Every structure is written in C-alpha cells, then in structure tokens.
Amino acid sequence: MPSSVSGLSTPHESLRDVIARHGLDARKSLGQHFLLDPGITARIASMAGRLDDVNVVEVGPGPGGLTRALLDTPATSVSVVEVDARAIVIMNELAASHPGRLHVVEDDAMRRDLATLCPAPRQIVANLPYNVGTPLLVGWLRQATEWARLTLMFQLEVAERICAPPDSDHYGRLAVLSQWVARCGIVMTIPPGAFSPPPKVQSAVVNLIPHTKQPAPALFRAMEQVTAAAFGQRRKMLRGALRGIGGEALLEAAGIAGNRRAETLDIADFDRLAHAHLERLSPAS
C-alpha cells in the first residue's frame, strides 16, 4: 500500500517505485542525478526561507522529490520546468493531486524566461542538472531583479566558485558575477550517496539573495566582458589581460594598478572596472 511522502495529504508512491513504473533511468546526457531522500528534500525546501505567498519555480524536477517537498510548504504555487518527457508524465500525475497549485512546463530552461511563468514575489528552488547549472545561473543573474531568492544545488566545486572570496583558489568570474548582484552562501552539503545514481563528487546548496539595487543590463554586459578578459588569462597582469578592452586606460579610469592580477581584485574593484568599461563603450553625449 502506498504511503504518504513528505507529509502530503494525498498518498503517493515512493519515488523509487515511481521511477521503476515509468522507466525513469537517470541519463548522463541530461545531467540527471535523482535525490530521493524526503528528509533531504525537505531540508532543501526549508533553505529557501519563508515561502508564504511566494511563487516557486523548479528546474529539472525528475521524479519529483524536491517538488513534493515544495508542495508541502505554504508556497502559493510551484511551476516545474522539465525537458525530459518521461518526467513530464510523472509531474502531470502529481499535478492532478494538486489542482491549480502545481504547473507543469515541458521546455528547456536554457531557452525559457522563467520569470514569465508566475507573478512576483518569486523564487527558484532547484537541484540543477550538472551539465547546465552554471549557464543557467548566469542567465538568472542577468535578471536578478525578477527573483527574491535563488536556492540552487550544484556540484560542490561550482558552489565554492560562486561563494569564493578574493585571492582564493576558487575565486574567478563566477564569484564576481554572483557576489556583485547577490549575497551568496553555501547552506548545505550533500554526499554522493544521497543521489541515484551517486555522482562522483559532493554537492552543495547555495542561497543567493539579490541585492536591492541591481545593475542595468548594459552594465551587466560590461561586467561580463571585463571578467571574461580579466580571468581569461589568470597568470597575466591586468594590463595585458585587459589589453583588448582598453588595457592601461581602462585600469587608470578605475584607479587600479596594471601590475595586479584578476584574482586579487575585490567586487568593488570589478564594479569600477565595469563602470569604466561601459563609459568607454557609450557614445559621447
């Protein structure tokens, strides 16, 4: 007899039984590693903070472990975006038990503007596919004004790159972009054995809470160009690494010595570089 999972009022099969019934084997091409422990998925949902009156978007729900945990919160709605047709069938079954509250979207999250799926206030809570986690995050950072919070699971190494301080091994372009627009922190680590199949690395959940003031799109593009150049050749001094976008003139405008290297700059330094680069790109008024 099926038992209740994560405190849902309607009985559900265990996730393992759901996976078996639908033949939902995890596919490497989709970066799938399913999280089946309801205790862990409930903890991840709790890491998103108070979800009262919040609309939640989840990417890559798979068999729906985290989806069930999110539905067990006071969230106003949960919208799931899934590219795997096998998982869509499972999500539609779950949606039938939650009419009007769980919305299922069959699409590639890389191509979809997720902010159009539900009204604000909205959050993203997701166990991201390993193969697209970083580009998805950068896309959401570009539109950080749309999100109250992002609670995302990555490989631990990626999580460390997001949260790394200056002049540390993991500090780079992803840290600058993330910390420039949001307050970032690792809030939970998860061992490989919690997943089916187990990945070869540890995973971690990162909370990103966007700052109240956000850069305009043009300034964000300027920051992307500056960080790509600065960290593209990490061993070079900045006067050489930034030569293609202004070099010494750009550094002088930002008040930064040309013999420094990218990993020694803090977020405020990069902010000045991005503003100086945007100024150089803008036509004279």
N, C-alpha and C positions, 0 to 999 in steps of 0.2 A: 504494500500500500504506500503511495507517495506521501512524503511528509512535508511539512511546512519548512521553507527555507528563508533565513534572514527575517523571520517574524512576519512574513507576508500573510495576509488574511486568507488568501486562496491557496490551496495545496498545489505544489509544484513537484515535478520530478527532481531528483538530484541532477546536478549538472553533468555528472559522468553518464547518467542514463540518457539525458538529452543528447549529449554528444554521440553516444552509441546509436541512438534511434535515428539520428539524422546523418550519420556518417561524417561528422564534422571533424575530420582529422586535421590537425594544425599543419598549415602549409608554409614552408620556408619562404616561398616566393611572395607571400603576403606578410611576412614577419610575425607570424602568429605564435604566441605562447599564452595558453589559456590559464587564467587564475581562478581556481575552483574553490578555495577555502573561504566559506562565508564569513569567518571571523576576520580574515584579512581584508576582504572586500568591504566589510562594514567599517573597518578602521580607515580605509582609504576614503570612503564617503564622509566619514567624520572629519577628516583632514580638510575638507572643503569649507568647514565652518558652518555657521547657521545658514540653512537653505530655505528658511521660511520665506515665502513669496518670491523665490528665485526660480528662474527657468534654467535648467541644466542641459548642456549638450555633451554627449559622449561619443567618441570616435572609436570605431573598431570594437563593438561590444562582444563579438564572437558568440559564445553560448549564453552570455547574459549574466555572468556572476556579479560584476560591478553594477549592471543595470538593475538587478534585483535589489542590491544594497541601496542604490539611489532612490528607487521607488519606495523604499522603506523609510525614507526621510520625509520631512514636510515640504520638499520641493514642489512648486506649483506644477511643473511639467518636466518630463525628460524626453529629449529628442536624441535618437541614436542615428549615426551615420555609418553605414556599413557597405562595403564593396563586394563582399562575399555573399552570393545568392543563397548558399546553404544556411548561413547565419540569419539572413533576412527572414527565412521561413520560421526560424525559432523566435525571432523578435516579433513577428506578426502573431504568433501563438501567445506570447507574453502580453502583447498589446491588447489582445482580446480580453484578458483578465483585468486590464486597467484602461477601460474605455475613456478616451478624451484626455488621458494623462501621459501615456507613452506614445510618442510619434516616431514612426519608422521611416527613414530616408535611405533608399538604395542609391548610393552615389559614392564617388571618390572624393574624400575630404580634401585632397590636394587641389581639386578643381572647384570646390563649393565654398561660397561665402557663408560660413556657419552663423554669422550674426543675423542673417536673414531668416533663420529657422524659428526664432522665438523673440518676443519682446524683452526689453531690459526691465529689471536687472537680470543679467545672465552670466553664467559661469560655464567653463569647460572642465569636466572631470573625466579623465580617460587613462587607460592603460594603452599607451600608444604603440602601434606596430614599430618594431625596432628599425625597420628599413626606411621609414619616412618620418620618424619622430622629430629630427632636427629641422628639416624644411617646413614641417607643419608649424613648429614653434615660431620660427622666424616670420612666417606669414601672419600668425596671430599677434606677434609683437608689433607688426606694422599697423594693426588696427586695435591697439591696446585700449583705446577709449571705449570700445564696444563691450569690454569684459570687466566684471567686478573682481574676478579671480580666476586663475588657471591652476588646477590641481592635476599634475601630469606625472605619469610613470615613464621613466626612461631606463636604459642601461645605466648603471652606477657611474661609469666613466663620463657619460653625457651629462648626467646630473651634476657631477663635480665640475665639468666645464662651464655649466650655466652659473654656478654659485661661486666660482673661484675668485679669490682676492688678487689684486695686482701683484706681480713679481712672484707668482707661484707656478708650479708645473702645468696646471690645467688652465691658467688664465689665457684667454685669447678672444677671438672675435665674438664667439657666442656669449661669453661672460659680459663683454662690453654692451652688446645689443640688449641683452636681457636685463642687466642691472641698470642700464640707462633709463629704461621705461618702467621697471617694476622692482619691488622689493622681493628678493629671491631667497629661498632657504630649502634645504633638504629636511623633510619632516619624517621620513620613514625609509628604512632599507628593507629589502625583501630578498631572501635567499633563493637560489635557483630551484631548490626542491619544492617550492610553493607552486610552481608552474607545471603545466602539462602541455608539451614536453618541457623538461627543465632546460633553460638556456645555459650557455657556458659561463655566463657572468652573473654577478649580482645586479639587482635592480634597485631603483630608489624613486620615491615620490617627491616631487618638487612643488612647492607652493610659490606662485608668482602673483603678487598683488600690485596691479598697475598704479603708478603714481597719479595723483590728481591732475597734474599738469603733464601733457603729452606733446612730443614734437609734431610739428606739421609734417605731412607726407614728404614734402621736398627736403626737409631737414633729415628725416629718417633715411631717405635715399642717399643724401650726402654722407651720413654716418656709415651706411653700408659700404660706400666706396672708400671711405677713409680706412675703415677697419680691414677691408679686403686687401688694400695696398699695404697697410702697416704690418699685418700679420702674415702676408703672403710670403715674405722672406724674413723669418723671425731673427735670423742672425745678423741681418743688416742694420746699420744705424738708420734712424728715421730719415735723414737727409737723402739716403739712397733709396730706401723702401718707398718713400713718397714722391720720388722724382717725377713719376708720370702724372701726378695730380697737383703739382705745384712745388714740391720739394722745400727748399730753404725758405722761399717766400711764404709758403703756407705755414711753416713752423714759426717763422718770425711773427706772422699775424696772430698766431695762437700763443706766442710767448713761450715756446718750447725749444730747448736746445737740440740742434740737429744731430748731436752725437749720442742721444739717448736711443734706447730700443723700445719697441712697442710694449713689451711685457712690463716695463717699468712705469708706464703711464696709468693714472687712475681714471675713473669715469669722468671726472671734471675736466681733465686734460683732453680726453677724447671729445667731450662736448665742445670745448673751444675749437678743436680742430674741425669738427663737423660744421660749426657756425662759420669758421673762416673759409672752409671749402665751399659752402653754399654761397657765401658772399662773392667768391671768385667766379662761381658758375652763373650768378644772377647778372642779367644785363644792366648796364649803368642806367640809372633813372635820370 
